[in-house]
């Protein structure tokens, strides 16, 4: 069975190396490596929906990965016990 990808997903697959494609896959046992690459691609403008389509992860999982990295990137003074101070 040949997977059908959206035009955006096809463009992303063409832009990534084979190693990068394997790195973002759901089956990658190295989650930190996978999540870092997903955040990097998201930071470069790739949508969460496209990342979900290409990686095999759900869009909710992609959202959680990106949100967690964003929270960890906040300055320590804006966090208290893991929660963002408003």
C-alpha positions as CSV (number, residue, x, y, z in Angstrom):
1,X,0.0,0.0,0.0
2,X,1.4,3.4,-1.0
3,X,0.7,6.2,1.4
4,X,-1.0,9.3,-0.1
5,X,0.3,12.6,1.3
6,X,-1.0,16.1,1.0
7,X,0.9,18.5,-1.1
8,X,2.4,20.2,2.0
9,X,3.5,16.8,3.4
10,X,5.1,15.9,0.0
11,X,7.0,19.1,0.0
12,X,8.3,18.5,3.5
13,X,9.3,14.9,2.6
14,X,11.2,16.2,-0.4
15,X,13.0,18.8,1.7
16,X,14.1,16.3,4.5
17,X,16.9,13.8,4.3
18,X,16.2,10.1,4.7
19,X,17.7,10.4,8.2
20,X,15.5,13.3,9.2
21,X,12.4,11.4,8.0
22,X,13.3,8.4,10.1
23,X,14.1,10.7,13.0
24,X,10.6,12.2,13.2
25,X,8.7,8.9,12.8
26,X,6.4,7.6,15.5
27,X,8.5,4.4,15.7
28,X,11.7,6.2,16.6
29,X,12.7,4.8,20.0
30,X,14.7,8.0,20.8
31,X,11.9,10.3,21.8
32,X,14.0,13.3,22.9
33,X,15.7,13.3,19.5
34,X,12.4,12.9,17.7
35,X,10.7,15.7,19.7
36,X,13.6,18.1,19.2
37,X,13.5,17.6,15.5
38,X,9.7,18.1,15.5
39,X,10.1,21.3,17.4
40,X,12.8,22.5,15.1
41,X,10.6,21.9,12.0
42,X,7.6,23.6,13.7
43,X,9.8,26.6,14.5
44,X,10.8,26.8,10.8
45,X,7.1,27.1,10.0
46,X,5.9,23.5,9.3
47,X,2.3,23.2,10.6
48,X,1.4,20.7,13.3
49,X,-1.1,19.0,10.9
50,X,1.7,18.4,8.4
51,X,4.1,17.1,11.1
52,X,1.4,14.7,12.3
53,X,0.8,13.5,8.8
54,X,4.4,12.8,8.0
55,X,5.4,11.4,11.4
56,X,2.5,9.1,12.1
57,X,1.8,10.8,15.4
58,X,-1.5,12.3,16.2
59,X,-2.0,16.1,15.9
60,X,-2.7,16.1,19.7
61,X,0.7,14.5,20.4
62,X,2.5,17.0,18.1
63,X,0.7,19.8,19.9
64,X,1.8,18.4,23.3
65,X,5.4,18.1,22.1
66,X,5.5,21.7,20.9
67,X,3.7,23.1,23.9
68,X,6.0,21.3,26.3
69,X,9.2,22.6,24.6
70,X,7.7,26.1,24.5
71,X,7.0,26.0,28.3
72,X,10.5,24.7,29.0
73,X,12.0,27.6,26.9
74,X,10.4,30.2,29.1
75,X,12.6,32.1,31.5
76,X,12.7,30.5,35.0
77,X,11.1,33.7,36.5
78,X,8.0,33.1,34.4
79,X,7.5,29.6,35.9
80,X,6.5,28.5,39.3
81,X,6.3,24.8,40.2
82,X,6.1,23.9,36.5
83,X,3.2,26.3,35.9
84,X,3.3,29.6,33.9
85,X,2.8,32.7,36.1
86,X,0.3,35.0,34.4
